[in-house]
Amino acid sequence: MELFLILLFAFLYPYVKGQGVYAPASGQIVHSGQACVVKDDNISERVYTIREGDMLVLQCLVKGHPRPQVRWTKTAGSASDKFQETSIFNETLQIQNIQRIQGGRYYCKAENRIGVPAIKSIRVDVQYLDMPTLTVHQTISDVRGSYYQEKTVFLRCTVNSNPPARFIWKRGSEVITHNQDNGVDIYEPLYTQGETNVLKLKNLRPQDFANYTCQVSVRNVCSIPDKSITFQLTNATSPPALRLSVDETLVVNPGDDVTMSCLVTGGIPPPLISWTHYPGPMPTTARVQGGTVTLQNVKVQDSGYYNCTAVNNVGNPAKKTVNLIVRAMSNITFQITPDPNKDSETIQMEQDVKLSCHVDAQPQDKVTYTWYKNGLPVRPSKTLVILRNDPELEPGTCSLEIFKMQFRDQATYSCVASFTGTPIPELKIEVNLTRNTVAPPVLTVPKGRTTVTVQEGSRVELQCDVSGKPRPPVLWSRADKEQPMPSGDWLVETSDGRLRLHNLTRDMSGSYRCQTARFNGLNIKPRQALVQLNVQFAPIVNPQSLDVRTRMGDSVVLRCSMQKANPQRINSSTWSLNGRLIRSARPELQDYSEWKIDSFSQLNNGTYECSISNDVGTSKCVFYVSAKAYNPEFYYDTPVPVKKVNQTYSYTLQWTQREPEAVDIVIMYKLEVRQLNLQSYMSKQIQVGTPQKGVLLQDVLTDLKIPLSYEVRLTPITNFGPGDTAMRIIQYIEPYSYSGPSDQTCSFEVEEICSFTQDKKDDFDWTWQNANTQNPKRSPNTGPIKDRSGTREGYYMYIEASRPRVLGDKARLISPLYNVTTMAKGPYKTPFCISFYYHMYGKHIGSLNVLVRVKSIGALDTQVWTLSGNQGPNWQQANVTINPRGPFQVVFEGVRGSSYEGDIAIDDICVVRGKCPMYRETTSEAVSVKGSSAALSLTTYTVLLALVMLLTSTALFHR
């Protein structure tokens, strides 16, 4: 009685929970690219090892209902340009020509709105081996009082690799080993992480002058071959030396031709010379030939540091640098500084005043400034002092100081900047200095322009009026935000005080500061003002688009809300149905507009548009309102195609109805089927009862032609009419054969292992191998030597109990789906025999369990056979009789024992109709639910639930 209650409750549990066959997403990452190996490391992490340049292919296989969607993400490094997040079923991630920076952890996220998303990951380890580099370094120490020098040579070999490389040193063709003689030492420097190895030749001897080869190896990982480099060491070996043909600082005029040469003065082997430029790359007009760089018709932008480097892998590279300066002058400016001691902002007689002149130039220190008064050169005196480089102002600024200004000092002063003796044109600026011509600036914002309101997308002009003698430029910046101006500059200079902005956006709103510049005017405290820019924009509404489903006769309220706008008010709102106006424009007091349907009917079906307007523009909410049913959700965990005679097959199509309570009852389905190579559909109607959420419906498609694929379209129909259509492709897959005992045995002789699959939710996987592919270092005294037939070529499946496996780890191997409806004749009461051979030899053997997983409306695993402990060194047979009540799978579960001598193997599995022979038989009935074209009715569910409650009460009473 108690067993019956347990099994019955297990059957009804999904319906009590209201989920039916709805199941959260689960996933597994599999590979089909050019992987070297996919393994579990010591922390049970899946690692995919691949050679650089090969193709990475990862596939995320998912389960769950509704069918989960897949999205790929990645950490640690960058991914391929073609790698994007996707939402495609069973999405395959493919990266051609994978590079080392694309290694890292890849995540597959599967979600279907049921439960929490499933996230699986795999670490991609990209293997590579670069060409090594070999450099030679030497030290010479003088020993006082003796007549010899001790010379020690270091040969340093460096390589980039993954995994870390192994280094092999050779003198000629002879391999050198550590401490081979007193004159040789081999070691790895500290902090080099296996990337560097040093061969040290102490007190250099004549026999040490030879060819030395550094060979690097990653032990043929991913079939990466070894690489090597050779260096010839002679008594003339020496580091490179250089000298320049020009000065280290070279100043030229625009348009000149420039030639710079690096001359090699030493180095054996002969050094290789290269040139670089900073900042930026070498100019496109530069011609490099050996150690010489030629620049024709040089330009200002060609200025910079030209670096010459000589390398021969002996000692340190030799380097020389030329600082090339192309003369240039621009932007001459002036300043008038009143007497700072008097704290004055005006020019007064008997007070000091300073005129300053600055030009942007290179080289700045070579600029010559000349001052003129009324066209004549200024002659320095006690009251007229020229400061060639004014320490109080920007470097390179020349000032003319006038002490105790007199009437005679009122004049027009000119500042001329030039490069003496060069063709560079001189620059000149004039200042009229009198009490009447010099006045401090005044900065104001015109009336009505303090706040400027414009619409998004237009252009605007912000204005600050400036006066003064002389009138200074105006600088603009953002006042309320720490961000640059729309142009990208932090300061924008305008000569007329007007800031012009184009193609305005809402983020340009805010406060803008205008201020007077200190140059080309009085050098006094800047004047400032603020202008507020208000950019108006049309409403942002929610929802922009919404699908609304309802029952016939129900009331429906549609609301269009204004989330953000400037101005934040609704001037008018209108409603239309299928393009026909149903409510004229009217203002709204709140920030939303509503339309109510009291009783939905066919007349109310269609597309509703709500247009909300403010002073700037109009935005729309769109509602697609109907009573049509949602699309069906195909159930993908269905039985495999069933092969029949005359090259045809059948397929059990299963589905659930999405949100059946949202609309009127689905009374039937329209099924359309077509061959993929044809245009026409075959259609029929499928009558159903009342679909329940999460309850499977099904229909058997027959007479499908082998091996063609078909497109299936399924449409629910209510009293309202057709609903949303779902589409899927059915492909023919050769099913596991059951035609007779002679061909029902799975001996695992091909890598497809008879369509068995590894469980995605276990701790580790079963391994496919034979005697020829066994690991020669495998654990002794456990596991089979050959397969059940006794041949070295025969394959079997086994679990490896060695590290990193621990006590209790489980590996599950799952058979293909055995479709009871085609194997059995009549009702689901025909018994089936599971026959297999097992090998359980070793003192640490755990357990081997056989479970039956029944598929129909729900899924239930039932253990039908188990065996534990050492069973000896021979293969033995087991037979298990089961009575399934629906399509089922057989699960072989290996459980790791206490230590590494615990390998378990299976072979020659067969499932046949009928009871097993009486020897070694275990009988168990796997629980299942009979499938049909209609769902489990609500009445049946109610009766069964009541039966559970009654039997539970009876059992408790008898206790």
Secondary structure, 3 states (H helix, E strand, C coil): CHHHHHHHHHHHHHHHHCCCCCEEEEEEEEECCCEEEEEECCCCCEEEEEECCCCEEEEEEEEEECCCEEEEEEECCCCCCCCCCCCCCCCEEEECCCCHHHCEEEEEEEECCCCCCEEEEEEEEEEEECCCEEEEEEEEEECCCCCCEEEEEEEEEECCEECCCEEEEEECCEEECCCCCCCEEEECCCCCCCCEEEEEECCCCHHHCCEEEEEEECCCHHHCCCEEEEEECCCCCEEEEEEECCCCEEEECCCCCEEEEEEEEEEECCCEEEEEEECCCCCCCCEEECCEEEECCCCHHHCEEEEEEEECCECCCEEEEEEEEECEEEEEEEEEEECHHHCCCCCCCCCCEEEEEEEEEECHHHCEEEEEECCEECCCCCCEEEECCCCCCCCCCEEEEECCCCHHHCEEEEEEEECCCCCCCCEEEEEEECCCCCEEEEEECCCCCCEEEEECCCCEEEECEEEEECCCCEEEEECCCCCCCCCCCCCEEECCCEEEECCCCHHHCEEEEEEECCCCEECCCCCEEEEEEEEEEEEEEECCEEEEECCCCCCEEEEEEEEEEECCCCCEEEEEECCEEEEEEECCCCCEEEEEECCCCHHHCEEEEEEEECCCCEEEEEEEEECCCCCEEECCCCCCCEECCCCEEEEEEEEEECCHHHCCCCCEEEEEEEECCCCCCEEEEEECCCCCCCCCEEEEEEEEECCCCEEEEEEEEECCEECCCEEEEECCCCCCCCCCHHHCEECCCCCCHHHCEECCCCCCCCEEECCCCCCCCCCCCCCCCCCCCCCCCCCEEEECCCCCCCCCCEEEEECCCECHHHHCCCCCCCCEEEEEEEEECCCCCCEEEEEEEEECCCEEEEEEEEEECCCCCCCEEEEEEECCCCCEEEEEEEECCCCCCCCEEEEEEEEEECCCCCCCEEEECCCCCCCCCCCCCHHHHHHHHHHHHHHHHHHHHHC
